[in-house]
């Protein structure tokens, strides 16, 4: 395997490890929320049966508070990892450039300084806030339905608690949505920061009008978990200021090769014969990324 391919593979795995670690932390947060809500439910007076409007009001208030707390804690988790993700993206961009550029002189330090200044800037309107708020509302709605059905059918508070907070209950069954949000936000942050690092590198390395400008390439970790889009997008290049264009025909062919009958989860819009997007993530459970690229690097 050529050295640059080995480098890219190591980078792929480093990003995946970071994402996996944060996914595990998400499950810890969710389990904490399940236990806390179960404790609150079990503290409710269970003598007023069958159905009690007061019981319902108390439980729904507890659910609303728990959902808000859960969304806040997941948001804090995402924000806390943003800077480490940015540093990882910058390190990966610089390693790829150094592996290919013959002359770096002192440009490396200047690129890192400029890129880090951008990476450390707050994101402002983080996309995860909307996603987590929606997730919280969905949780409240689903648990409210469970509570209503449980009380109306004469279930005890412990029985409803198991339905909602048990290891196979409503909260546990919806853990995948929270994990997806965290993974997608890590991917988004990594690729946004990679784009910033590439733009800073281009300022230092390229003269205006250079015929072979620094660009970017889609790099995918190829394994059995790939979405068909990833197989089709791997290796596609673009300039820093233009979107990527992935042929729909190539995605369909990859789906057929992988035995996928129904494509879903693609986030980039289809424009004619192409899926078009400026940066990753491009689909749900995205693991792909952008990497530095220059045409002369491939000979």
C-alpha positions as CSV (number, residue, x, y, z in Angstrom):
1,X,0.0,0.0,0.0
2,X,1.5,3.4,-1.0
3,X,2.6,5.6,2.0
4,X,-0.1,8.3,1.4
5,X,-2.8,5.6,1.3
6,X,-1.5,4.3,4.6
7,X,-1.6,7.8,6.0
8,X,-5.2,8.3,4.9
9,X,-6.2,5.0,6.4
10,X,-4.7,5.8,9.7
11,X,-6.6,9.2,9.7
12,X,-9.8,7.4,8.8
13,X,-9.5,5.1,11.8
14,X,-8.6,8.0,14.1
15,X,-11.8,9.9,13.2
16,X,-13.8,6.7,13.6
17,X,-12.3,6.1,17.0
18,X,-13.2,9.6,18.1
19,X,-16.8,9.2,16.8
20,X,-17.2,5.8,18.5
21,X,-15.9,7.1,21.8
22,X,-18.5,10.0,21.7
23,X,-21.2,7.5,20.8
24,X,-20.4,5.5,23.9
25,X,-20.5,8.7,26.0
26,X,-24.0,9.3,24.5
27,X,-25.2,6.0,25.8
28,X,-23.9,6.8,29.2
29,X,-25.9,10.1,29.2
30,X,-29.0,8.2,28.0
31,X,-28.7,5.6,30.7
32,X,-28.3,8.3,33.3
33,X,-31.5,9.9,32.0
34,X,-33.3,6.6,32.1
35,X,-32.4,5.9,35.7
36,X,-33.2,9.4,36.9
37,X,-36.6,9.4,35.3
38,X,-37.4,5.9,36.6
39,X,-36.5,7.1,40.1
40,X,-38.9,10.0,39.7
41,X,-41.7,7.9,38.4
42,X,-41.4,5.4,41.2
43,X,-41.6,8.2,43.7
44,X,-45.2,9.0,42.6
45,X,-48.1,7.9,44.8
46,X,-49.4,4.7,43.2
47,X,-52.5,4.3,45.3
48,X,-54.8,6.4,43.1
49,X,-55.7,3.7,40.5
50,X,-57.1,3.2,38.0
51,X,-56.4,6.3,35.8
52,X,-55.4,9.5,37.7
53,X,-55.2,12.8,35.9
54,X,-52.9,14.1,38.7
55,X,-50.5,11.1,38.1
56,X,-50.5,11.9,34.4
57,X,-49.7,15.6,35.0
58,X,-46.9,14.8,37.4
59,X,-45.4,12.2,35.0
60,X,-45.6,14.4,32.0
61,X,-43.9,17.3,33.8
62,X,-41.1,15.0,34.8
63,X,-40.8,13.7,31.3
64,X,-40.6,17.3,29.9
65,X,-37.9,18.2,32.4
66,X,-36.0,15.0,31.7
67,X,-36.1,15.6,28.0
68,X,-34.8,19.1,28.3
69,X,-32.0,18.0,30.6
70,X,-31.1,15.2,28.2
71,X,-31.0,17.6,25.2
72,X,-28.8,20.0,27.2
73,X,-26.3,17.3,28.2
74,X,-26.0,16.0,24.7
75,X,-25.5,19.5,23.4
76,X,-22.8,20.1,26.0
77,X,-21.1,16.9,24.9
78,X,-21.1,18.0,21.3
79,X,-19.8,21.4,22.1
80,X,-17.1,20.0,24.3
81,X,-15.7,17.8,21.6
82,X,-15.8,20.5,18.9
83,X,-12.2,21.8,19.6
84,X,-10.6,18.4,19.8
85,X,-12.3,17.5,16.5
86,X,-11.0,20.7,14.9
87,X,-7.5,20.0,16.1
88,X,-7.7,16.5,14.6
89,X,-9.0,17.9,11.3
90,X,-6.1,20.4,11.2
91,X,-3.5,17.8,12.0
92,X,-4.9,15.5,9.3
93,X,-4.9,18.3,6.6
94,X,-1.3,19.3,7.5
95,X,-0.1,15.7,7.5
96,X,-1.5,15.1,4.0
97,X,0.0,18.3,2.6
98,X,3.4,17.6,4.2
99,X,3.3,14.1,2.7
100,X,2.9,15.6,-0.8
101,X,4.4,19.1,-0.9
102,X,8.1,19.2,-1.5
103,X,8.6,22.7,-0.2
104,X,6.8,23.9,2.9
105,X,9.5,26.2,4.3
106,X,7.8,28.0,7.3
107,X,4.4,27.9,5.7
108,X,3.3,25.1,7.9
109,X,3.4,27.2,11.1
110,X,1.6,30.1,9.4
111,X,-1.1,27.8,8.0
112,X,-1.6,26.2,11.4
113,X,-1.8,29.5,13.2
114,X,-4.4,30.9,10.7
115,X,-6.4,27.7,10.7
116,X,-6.4,27.3,14.5
117,X,-7.7,30.9,14.8
118,X,-10.7,29.9,12.7
119,X,-11.1,26.5,14.3
120,X,-11.3,28.0,17.8
121,X,-14.1,30.4,16.8
122,X,-17.5,29.4,18.2
123,X,-19.8,27.9,15.6
124,X,-22.6,30.3,16.4
125,X,-25.9,28.6,15.3
126,X,-24.9,25.0,15.8
127,X,-27.1,22.6,13.8
128,X,-27.3,20.1,16.6
129,X,-29.4,22.5,18.7
130,X,-32.3,22.1,16.3
131,X,-31.7,18.4,16.0
132,X,-31.6,17.9,19.7
133,X,-34.7,20.0,20.3
134,X,-36.6,18.0,17.8
135,X,-35.3,14.8,19.4
136,X,-36.5,16.0,22.8
137,X,-39.9,16.8,21.5
138,X,-40.2,13.3,19.9
139,X,-39.2,11.7,23.2
140,X,-41.8,13.7,25.1
141,X,-44.5,12.8,22.6
142,X,-43.7,9.1,22.6
143,X,-43.5,8.8,26.3
144,X,-46.7,10.9,26.8
145,X,-48.5,8.3,24.6
146,X,-47.1,5.5,26.7
147,X,-48.2,7.1,29.9
148,X,-51.6,7.9,28.6
149,X,-52.2,4.3,27.4
150,X,-50.7,2.8,30.5
151,X,-52.8,4.8,33.0
152,X,-56.0,4.4,30.9
153,X,-55.5,0.6,30.8
154,X,-55.0,0.5,34.6
155,X,-51.3,-0.2,34.6
156,X,-49.4,0.5,37.8
157,X,-46.6,3.1,38.0
158,X,-43.9,0.5,38.2
159,X,-45.3,-1.1,35.0
160,X,-45.4,2.2,33.2
161,X,-41.9,2.9,34.5
162,X,-40.6,-0.3,32.9
163,X,-42.4,0.6,29.6
164,X,-40.7,4.0,29.5
165,X,-37.4,3.5,31.3
166,X,-36.6,-0.2,31.1
167,X,-33.7,-1.6,29.2
168,X,-36.1,-2.3,26.3
169,X,-38.3,0.7,27.0
170,X,-39.1,3.9,25.0
171,X,-36.0,5.8,26.0
172,X,-33.7,2.8,25.2
173,X,-35.4,2.2,21.9
174,X,-34.8,5.8,20.8
175,X,-31.1,5.9,21.8
176,X,-30.1,5.4,18.2
177,X,-31.5,8.8,17.3
178,X,-29.3,10.5,19.9
179,X,-26.3,8.6,18.8
180,X,-26.9,9.5,15.2
181,X,-27.1,13.2,16.0
182,X,-23.8,13.1,17.9
183,X,-22.0,11.1,15.1
184,X,-23.4,13.4,12.4
185,X,-22.3,16.5,14.4
186,X,-18.8,15.2,14.8
187,X,-18.6,14.5,11.1
188,X,-19.9,17.9,10.3
189,X,-17.5,19.7,12.7
190,X,-14.5,17.7,11.4
191,X,-15.2,18.5,7.7
192,X,-16.1,22.2,8.4
193,X,-12.8,22.5,10.2
194,X,-11.0,20.7,7.4
195,X,-12.4,23.1,4.9
196,X,-11.2,26.0,7.0
197,X,-7.7,24.5,7.3
198,X,-7.6,23.9,3.5
199,X,-8.6,27.5,2.8
200,X,-5.8,28.8,5.1
201,X,-3.3,26.5,3.5
202,X,-4.3,27.6,0.0
203,X,-3.6,31.3,1.0
204,X,-0.1,30.4,2.0
205,X,0.8,27.8,-0.7
206,X,-0.8,29.1,-3.9
207,X,-0.1,32.2,-5.9
208,X,-3.2,33.8,-7.5
209,X,-4.0,32.1,-10.8
210,X,-2.0,29.0,-10.2
211,X,-2.8,26.3,-12.8
212,X,-2.8,23.6,-10.1
213,X,-4.5,25.0,-7.1
214,X,-4.9,23.2,-3.8
215,X,-8.2,21.4,-3.8
216,X,-10.0,18.7,-1.9
217,X,-10.9,15.1,-2.3
218,X,-13.6,12.8,-0.8
219,X,-12.0,10.0,1.2
220,X,-14.1,7.1,2.5
221,X,-13.4,4.4,4.9
222,X,-14.3,1.4,2.8
223,X,-15.8,-1.6,4.6
224,X,-19.0,-3.6,4.9
225,X,-20.7,-0.8,6.6
226,X,-20.5,1.6,3.6
227,X,-23.6,3.4,2.3
228,X,-23.7,3.0,-1.5
229,X,-23.2,6.8,-1.7
230,X,-19.8,6.4,0.0
231,X,-18.6,3.8,-2.5
232,X,-19.5,6.1,-5.4
233,X,-18.1,9.3,-3.8
234,X,-14.7,7.9,-2.8
235,X,-12.0,9.8,-4.7
236,X,-14.1,12.5,-6.2
237,X,-12.4,15.9,-6.2
238,X,-13.4,19.5,-6.2
239,X,-11.8,23.0,-5.9
240,X,-12.1,24.6,-2.5
241,X,-14.9,27.0,-3.7
242,X,-17.1,24.6,-5.7
243,X,-19.4,21.8,-4.7
244,X,-18.8,18.1,-5.1
245,X,-20.8,16.3,-7.8
246,X,-21.4,12.6,-7.3
247,X,-23.1,10.7,-10.3
248,X,-26.5,9.3,-9.4
249,X,-25.7,6.4,-11.8
250,X,-22.6,5.5,-9.8
251,X,-24.5,5.5,-6.5
252,X,-27.2,3.3,-8.0
253,X,-24.6,0.9,-9.3
254,X,-22.9,0.8,-5.9
255,X,-26.3,0.0,-4.3
256,X,-26.8,-2.8,-6.7
257,X,-23.4,-4.2,-6.0
258,X,-24.0,-4.0,-2.2
259,X,-27.4,-5.6,-2.5
260,X,-29.2,-2.5,-1.4
261,X,-32.7,-2.4,-2.8
262,X,-33.9,0.9,-1.5
263,X,-31.6,4.0,-1.2
264,X,-32.4,6.3,1.8
265,X,-30.7,8.8,4.0
266,X,-28.9,10.9,1.4
267,X,-28.7,14.5,2.4
268,X,-27.3,16.1,-0.7
269,X,-29.9,17.3,-3.2
270,X,-30.1,15.7,-6.6
271,X,-29.5,18.1,-9.5
272,X,-30.0,16.3,-12.8
273,X,-27.6,13.4,-13.0
274,X,-25.7,14.3,-9.9
275,X,-25.9,14.5,-6.1
276,X,-24.5,17.9,-5.3
277,X,-23.1,19.1,-2.0
278,X,-20.4,21.5,-0.8
279,X,-19.2,19.6,2.3
280,X,-19.8,16.4,4.3
281,X,-21.9,14.9,5.8
282,X,-23.7,13.7,2.7
283,X,-25.9,11.0,4.2
284,X,-27.0,9.6,7.6
285,X,-24.3,7.8,9.6
286,X,-21.6,9.5,7.6
287,X,-18.0,8.5,8.1
288,X,-16.5,10.1,5.0
289,X,-14.4,13.2,5.0
290,X,-12.6,15.7,2.8
291,X,-8.8,15.7,2.4
292,X,-6.2,18.0,0.8
293,X,-5.7,17.3,-2.9
294,X,-3.6,18.7,-5.8
295,X,-3.7,17.2,-9.3
296,X,0.1,17.1,-9.5
297,X,0.2,14.8,-6.5
298,X,-1.1,11.9,-8.6
299,X,1.5,12.5,-11.3
